[in-house]
């Protein structure tokens, strides 16, 4: 948090998940979009929607709207679910102050809550929460990975001989250093995080989680450079991006 304070202008605002809202403001003197006293408001839904979305432009547009119109703009345009979403995704004004996107590692374990809110159907109700499934593995080589309740065929892309994999990714310092794809129409993604020469974390995720802005931008370092500029990389603990408004 102190590094973020030193890297950002004093009039900046931080878009992140609400749990650390008070702590970030206390440590940095910067504004946040929601915190422990305001997480029940509509901004939380839209922030979750942006993090869960597979389109980075949606996260960009949602942030632009919240930064310029805020809760009053959301309430004013809440005449129907369709009109509200259309309005939020088509903001008219540009933020006057710098806005930063701040990821912290705890958000991975909280992704179930983020996706439950972000996938909420504001017209019909209901949601589809997703999670990052961490695997405990004790044997890894180029052909096979043995994990608790999962044996993974690294060569043919199968979990327990029946569940297909679409891809295997090796991630180091917040960037994909190797990717292997399989010719299955549907399947899961295996993400392996490397520190030095050791694999320190293994994740098994579905396609929605894989394509989410949270996973693509924070964990894989795949972001649109016309929309974001990376300001700080302390992967796997945190990562900071400036919105290019």
Steps between C-alpha positions, in 0.01 A plus 500: 500500500788737576655427161165586338495826694845593369416409139170683458401870492328626815169559323475139372224249570549124540265241352536172687284260699338653808665293777815714518318828432553653845859372524594639159353841578673504840840402356492704178255788561346405164132454425352157434178417319352292783601378845368315803223752556383532140541150353122445499444771242456454124862592425608164643285315247648690207860467622447124540345494152807668355745264672303193388446616142710352219507838325753751631314787338203426729715537812637821351154642417347399834781672687464810283128521577535444875784755519297771326136425589526293817204366693271793406548420131427132559181574694384760247531257208359197680172519308549149363781242510564543127514881515728497805753261347495688171563830679782370720680346203475824300638774728500856367761669719867445576634486858679819602743319735724197442338161561698187585405132497651321802510121530596321821561127545212452745257568216572153358345330805216754492426441132203281592332800664608733219359269233180436696430874498641570155295230329175606665215530250350839589187424299414143596716438807747220557875474453775252415791524745840368392821427687871446452560136598847454649655155467740340747752311285795285602631380165547709188685417180458566130252216454303470822394690809374319810281711725254433777183366331645574154745328268580720203628372168721791389564344159144430391317761705274290722411514870432157653493359145163659417485878559661688208738792530488785250840634599789490746675825591824561686509842670804677643518852647148571377560403136429186298833341411360190333160384374392163366160470329292188437246439225194463720192715441431520872715449804680645799818702527801402711707795624840430657685778680878484499744653748862445408499147361221373724125480440352659811128509418264306273153618403226315312236742366209509258475717190308784667768539766780467246359775278407732787669838516627413846685193376618646170627833634623415848617139485602468135605858422295506180351847480406744228772761486262749341284485814747437784857581595678286757640718777610247760559123499554324831365169371367280651406740780365801315491684170404856404375632164407851391186541291578691180198732504 
